[in-house]
């Protein structure tokens, strides 16, 4: 995504002394990493990660205790202990970090650094999803207590394709031996390099200075960064946030859907409430085949796949009069026709009348996990079809935010490879 001209200042990325695991102090680097905190499927995924290694990063990003205050205090104490014991250690010099993720189908490379914070109104970093205040407050309390940024946001920008600036630095750096290399159980290999040479750092920083970025993953953490910055009375480390910047002109991201688990709604009740409002059809499994049917229906208009009773129910063709009554008319057409908009404004708010609160709705990235949990709980999984990246970008440029958890860009950076301490810089 390019800036629209000199009136819009660009991205400002600065080096920092990353906190990293000391390999000799842990079982393996793969065993101490985790997906981002909001992707961990709890409780099974949390327990799996905790048992992988006693120093797994999940003990910092998702500490377990009876109260929020106790959880955050526990995370801070754990971080302090790991630093004292040499499990984590700061790099000797400030650096930008080149980060690579690769599997048999995907190669993604980007630059990790501390990004100067700016509100969306400045047009430098563009959000595209709404956030929930209680999640922002929880993340803010965790960051305040630990005095650390524990996992980078994923931001994207559109480079101009010329072999200069950031791209040139990344290509040169990845020809060198990495600081670390590991392969996680999802099949992705991860490599990290430090860019400490002042000339290379300046080249990368200058190359970013005429770009703006779209938040691909981490809206709540970005909102948290901005909240904590506003609390400060003087310039300092809170003016910057830990990010991974990826040029999607060179390394296109995948866009996946995020599914909803409606905990108190059995599938039979969900289907019955749709009578006369949507078309509902049984569709054959297994899951991949049902998702193909969802994709075909989504090409024609709003469509959802309900699961949780052992079968699949394809929901499409909403009543236009129902949409006219329930979808706000003061937004762009691209927003009004989003599946997430129709799901929240029409189905959740007006048809099923389910509050958007954690005790009622869970947001699950993994499709099979959403179905399994719905079947186990006697609940309804609403499976979504992904939004095209162009739609996301266009809405962001208009300053229009999508319903929260509308998209899942990936691959997401592994959490635990590099952290940023606000006390160290």
C-alpha positions in Angstrom: 0.0 0.0 0.0 1.6 3.2 -1.1 1.2 6.6 0.4 -0.9 9.1 -1.5 1.8 11.8 -1.5 4.2 13.8 0.7 1.3 15.1 2.8 1.1 11.6 4.5 4.2 10.9 6.5 5.5 7.3 6.2 6.6 4.5 8.4 9.4 5.1 10.9 11.0 1.9 12.1 13.9 1.9 14.6 16.2 -0.8 16.0 15.9 -2.3 19.5 17.8 -4.8 21.6 15.6 -7.9 21.2 15.1 -10.3 24.0 15.6 -13.9 22.8 15.7 -17.3 24.2 19.2 -18.7 25.0 19.1 -22.0 23.1 21.2 -23.8 25.7 18.6 -23.0 28.4 15.6 -24.6 26.6 14.7 -27.9 25.1 14.4 -26.4 21.6 13.4 -23.1 20.1 10.4 -24.7 18.5 9.2 -26.0 21.9 9.1 -22.5 23.4 7.2 -20.7 20.6 3.5 -20.3 20.3 1.0 -18.9 17.8 -0.3 -15.3 18.7 -2.3 -15.2 22.0 -5.7 -15.0 20.2 -5.0 -17.9 17.9 -4.3 -20.4 20.7 -7.3 -22.7 21.0 -8.0 -23.0 24.7 -7.9 -25.1 26.8 -6.4 -27.9 24.7 -3.9 -25.7 22.8 -2.9 -23.9 25.9 -2.2 -27.2 27.8 -0.3 -28.6 24.8 2.0 -25.5 24.7 2.5 -25.4 28.4 3.6 -29.0 28.4 5.9 -28.6 25.4 8.6 -26.8 27.5 8.4 -25.2 31.0 9.6 -22.0 29.4 7.1 -21.8 26.5 6.2 -18.2 25.7 2.5 -19.0 26.4 3.3 -18.6 30.1 3.9 -14.9 29.4 1.2 -14.2 26.8 -1.5 -16.3 28.4 -0.6 -16.7 32.1 -3.1 -18.7 34.2 -4.4 -17.4 37.5 -7.7 -16.7 39.2 -7.8 -12.9 38.5 -6.5 -10.6 35.8 -4.2 -8.8 38.2 -2.7 -12.1 39.4 -2.3 -13.3 35.8 -0.4 -10.2 34.8 1.7 -10.2 37.9 2.6 -13.8 37.3 3.7 -13.0 33.7 5.9 -10.2 35.0 7.4 -12.4 37.7 8.0 -15.2 35.2 9.7 -12.8 32.7 11.9 -11.4 35.5 12.9 -14.9 36.6 13.7 -16.1 33.1 15.9 -13.0 32.6 17.7 -13.6 35.9 18.2 -17.2 35.1 19.5 -16.5 31.6 16.7 -18.3 29.8 16.0 -15.0 28.0 18.8 -12.5 27.2 18.9 -9.2 25.4 21.0 -9.0 22.2 24.2 -7.0 22.7 23.3 -4.2 20.2 20.1 -2.6 18.9 19.0 -4.2 15.6 16.3 -4.5 13.1 15.5 -8.2 12.4 14.8 -9.9 9.2 12.3 -12.7 9.7 11.6 -15.6 7.3 8.8 -18.2 7.4 8.8 -21.0 4.9 7.0 -24.2 4.2 6.5 -26.3 1.0 4.1 -23.7 -0.5 4.8 -20.3 1.2 7.8 -18.0 1.6 7.4 -14.9 3.6 10.0 -12.4 4.7 9.7 -9.2 6.5 11.4 -6.8 8.9 10.9 -6.7 12.7 11.5 -3.4 14.5 10.0 -0.8 16.8 7.6 1.3 14.9 6.7 4.9 15.7 3.1 5.0 16.8 0.5 7.1 15.1 -3.4 7.2 15.3 -5.3 6.0 12.3 -6.3 9.6 11.5 -2.7 10.2 10.4 -3.0 7.6 7.7 0.3 5.9 8.4 -1.0 2.6 10.0 -4.5 1.7 8.9 -6.7 -0.6 11.0 -9.6 -2.4 9.3 -11.4 -4.1 12.2 -13.2 -2.9 15.3 -11.8 -3.9 18.7 -13.4 -4.7 22.1 -12.4 -2.4 25.0 -12.1 -5.2 27.6 -9.6 -7.0 25.4 -7.6 -3.9 24.9 -7.6 -3.2 28.7 -6.5 -6.7 29.4 -3.6 -6.5 27.0 -2.7 -3.0 28.3 -2.6 -4.3 31.9 -0.3 -7.1 30.7 2.1 -4.8 28.9 2.2 -2.3 31.8 2.9 -5.0 34.3 5.6 -6.8 32.2 7.0 -3.6 30.7 7.4 -5.6 27.5 6.0 -6.2 24.0 5.8 -10.0 23.9 4.8 -10.6 20.3 4.9 -8.5 17.1 1.9 -7.2 15.2 1.8 -8.2 11.5 1.6 -5.2 9.2 1.6 -5.1 5.5 2.7 -2.5 2.9 2.9 -2.5 -0.9 6.4 -2.0 -2.1 7.2 -0.6 -5.5 8.9 -3.7 -6.7 12.3 -2.1 -7.4 15.3 -4.1 -6.0 16.3 -1.4 -3.6 15.7 -0.2 -0.1 14.0 -2.8 2.2 13.8 -5.5 -0.3 17.5 -5.2 -1.2 18.5 -5.3 2.5 16.4 -8.4 3.1 17.8 -10.2 0.1 21.4 -9.5 1.2 20.9 -10.4 4.8 19.2 -13.7 4.1 22.4 -14.9 2.3 24.2 -14.8 5.6 24.0 -17.3 8.5 20.9 -16.7 10.7 20.9 -15.9 14.4 18.4 -18.8 14.8 16.6 -21.4 12.8 13.9 -23.7 13.9 10.9 -25.7 12.5 7.6 -25.6 14.4 5.1 -28.5 14.5 2.9 -26.8 11.8 5.7 -27.5 9.3 6.9 -23.9 9.0 10.6 -23.2 9.2 11.6 -19.9 10.9 14.9 -18.0 10.5 15.9 -14.7 12.1 18.8 -12.3 11.3 20.0 -9.2 13.0 20.6 -6.1 10.9 23.1 -4.1 12.9 25.1 -2.4 10.2 24.2 1.4 10.4 24.3 1.7 6.6 21.9 -1.2 6.0 19.6 -0.1 8.8 19.5 3.4 7.3 18.7 1.9 3.9 15.8 -0.1 5.3 14.5 2.8 7.4 14.6 5.2 4.4 12.9 2.6 2.2 10.0 2.4 4.6 9.6 6.2 5.1 7.4 6.7 2.0 5.0 3.9 2.8 1.9 3.4 4.9 0.8 0.0 6.3 -2.3 -2.0 6.8 -2.8 -4.0 10.1 -3.0 -7.6 9.0 -3.0 -9.1 12.5 -3.0 -7.5 15.9 -5.7 -4.8 16.0 -6.2 -5.1 19.8 -2.5 -4.9 20.4 -2.2 -1.8 18.1 -5.1 -0.2 20.1 -3.2 -1.2 23.2 0.0 0.5 22.0 -1.9 3.7 21.4 -3.7 3.6 24.7 -0.4 3.1 26.6 1.3 5.8 24.6 -1.5 8.3 25.6 -0.9 7.6 29.2 2.7 8.8 29.1 3.7 12.4 29.9 7.1 12.4 28.2 8.7 10.9 25.1 10.0 7.4 25.6 9.9 3.7 24.7 6.0 3.6 24.8 6.1 5.8 21.6 7.1 2.7 19.6 5.5 -0.7 19.2 6.9 -4.1 18.2 5.9 -5.0 14.6 6.7 -7.2 11.7 6.4 -5.4 8.3 5.8 -7.5 5.2 5.8 -6.2 1.6 2.8 -8.1 0.1 3.9 -7.0 -3.4 6.8 -9.5 -3.0 5.4 -11.8 -0.4 1.5 -12.0 -0.7 -0.3 -13.0 2.5 -3.1 -15.6 2.7 -6.4 -14.3 3.9 -8.5 -16.8 5.9 -11.8 -16.5 7.7 -12.3 -16.5 11.5 -15.2 -18.6 12.6 -17.7 -18.1 15.4 -18.7 -20.6 18.1 -22.1 -19.8 19.5 -22.0 -21.5 22.9 -25.6 -21.3 24.0 -27.3 -22.0 20.7 -27.9 -25.6 19.5 -27.9 -26.0 15.7 -31.6 -27.0 15.6 -32.6 -23.8 17.2 -30.3 -21.7 15.0 -31.8 -23.3 11.8 -35.4 -23.0 13.0 -35.0 -19.2 13.6 -33.9 -18.7 10.0 -37.1 -20.0 8.5 -38.4 -17.5 6.0 -35.4 -15.2 6.4 -32.6 -17.2 4.7 -32.4 -20.2 2.5 -31.1 -23.2 4.5 -30.0 -26.4 2.8 -28.3 -29.6 4.1 -24.9 -30.1 2.4 -22.8 -33.2 2.3 -19.6 -33.6 4.2 -16.8 -34.2 4.9 -15.7 -30.7 6.0 -13.6 -29.8 2.9 -16.5 -30.7 0.6 -18.9 -28.6 2.7 -16.5 -25.7 2.6 -16.4 -26.0 -1.2 -20.2 -25.6 -1.2 -19.8 -22.5 1.0 -17.3 -21.0 -1.4 -19.7 -21.5 -4.3 -22.6 -19.9 -2.4 -20.4 -17.0 -1.2 -19.6 -16.1 -4.8 -23.2 -15.2 -5.3 -23.8 -13.3 -2.0 -23.9 -13.7 1.7 -23.4 -17.3 2.8 -22.6 -19.2 6.0 -22.1 -22.8 7.0 -23.6 -24.0 10.3 -22.1 -27.1 12.0 -22.3 -28.8 15.4 -24.9 -31.5 15.1 -22.9 -33.9 13.0 -24.0 -32.4 9.7 -23.6 -29.2 7.7 -26.2 -26.5 6.9 -25.6 -24.0 4.1 -27.2 -20.7 4.9 -27.6 -18.1 2.0 -29.9 -15.8 0.1 -31.0 -13.5 2.9 -34.4 -11.8 2.6 -33.5 -8.3 1.1 -36.2 -6.7 3.4 -34.5 -8.2 6.4 -31.2 -6.8 5.4 -32.7 -3.4 4.8 -34.2 -3.4 8.3 -31.1 -4.6 10.1 -27.9 -3.5 8.3 -26.9 0.1 8.9 -27.3 2.2 5.8 -24.7 4.9 6.6 -21.7 2.8 5.5 -20.2 2.0 2.1 -21.8 -0.7 0.0 -18.7 -2.9 0.4 -19.2 -2.8 4.2 -22.9 -3.4 4.1 -22.5 -6.6 2.0 -19.7 -8.2 4.1 -20.6 -11.6 5.5 -19.3 -10.4 8.9 -21.6 -7.4 8.8 -24.7 -9.5 8.0 -23.7 -12.1 10.6 -23.4 -9.5 13.4 -26.0 -6.9 12.4 -28.7 -9.3 11.2 -28.1 -12.8 12.6 -26.5 -12.3 15.9 -28.2 -9.0 16.9 -31.7 -9.4 15.4 -32.4 -13.1 14.6 -30.6 -15.1 17.2 -30.2 -12.2 19.7 -26.8 -13.3 21.0 -24.6 -10.7 22.8 -21.1 -10.3 21.4 -19.5 -11.3 24.7 -16.9 -14.0 25.5 -19.4 -16.2 27.4 -21.6 -16.3 24.4 -19.3 -16.2 21.3 -15.8 -17.6 20.8 -13.7 -16.7 17.8 -11.8 -19.6 16.4 -9.3 -19.6 13.5 -9.1 -23.3 12.9 -12.1 -24.6 10.9 -11.9 -28.2 12.2 -11.5 -27.0 15.8 -14.6 -24.9 15.5 -16.6 -27.8 14.3 -15.2 -30.2 16.9 -15.9 -27.8 19.8 -19.5 -27.1 18.6 -20.2 -30.8 18.5 -18.7 -31.4 21.9 -20.6 -28.5 23.5 -23.9 -29.0 21.6 -23.4 -25.5 20.2 -23.4 -23.9 16.8 -20.3 -23.2 14.7 -20.8 -20.5 12.1 -18.1 -21.1 9.4 -17.2 -18.1 7.3 -15.8 -17.6 3.8 -12.7 -15.4 3.7 -12.8 -11.8 2.5 -10.6 -10.7 -0.4 -7.6 -8.6 0.5 -8.6 -5.9 -2.0 -11.8 -5.3 -0.1 -10.0 -5.1 3.2 -7.5 -2.6 1.8 -10.2 -0.4 0.1 -12.3 -0.1 3.2 -9.2 0.7 5.3 -8.3 3.5 2.9 -11.8 4.9 3.3 -11.4 4.8 7.1 -14.1 2.2 7.5 -13.5 -0.6 10.0 -15.0 -4.1 9.5 -16.7 -6.0 12.3 -13.9 -7.4 14.6 -12.4 -10.8 13.7 -13.5 -10.5 10.1 -10.2 -11.7 8.6 -7.2 -13.7 9.4 -4.0 -12.9 7.5 -1.2 -15.3 7.5 1.1 -16.9 8.0 1.4 -15.1 11.3 4.7 -14.6 13.0 5.6 -17.2 15.6 5.5 -15.7 19.1 8.7 -16.2 21.2 11.4 -15.6 18.7 12.1 -12.0 19.6 10.6 -9.9 22.3 11.0 -6.2 23.2 11.6 -5.0 26.7 10.5 -1.4 27.5 13.2 -1.3 30.2 16.0 -2.2 27.8 15.1 -0.4 24.6 
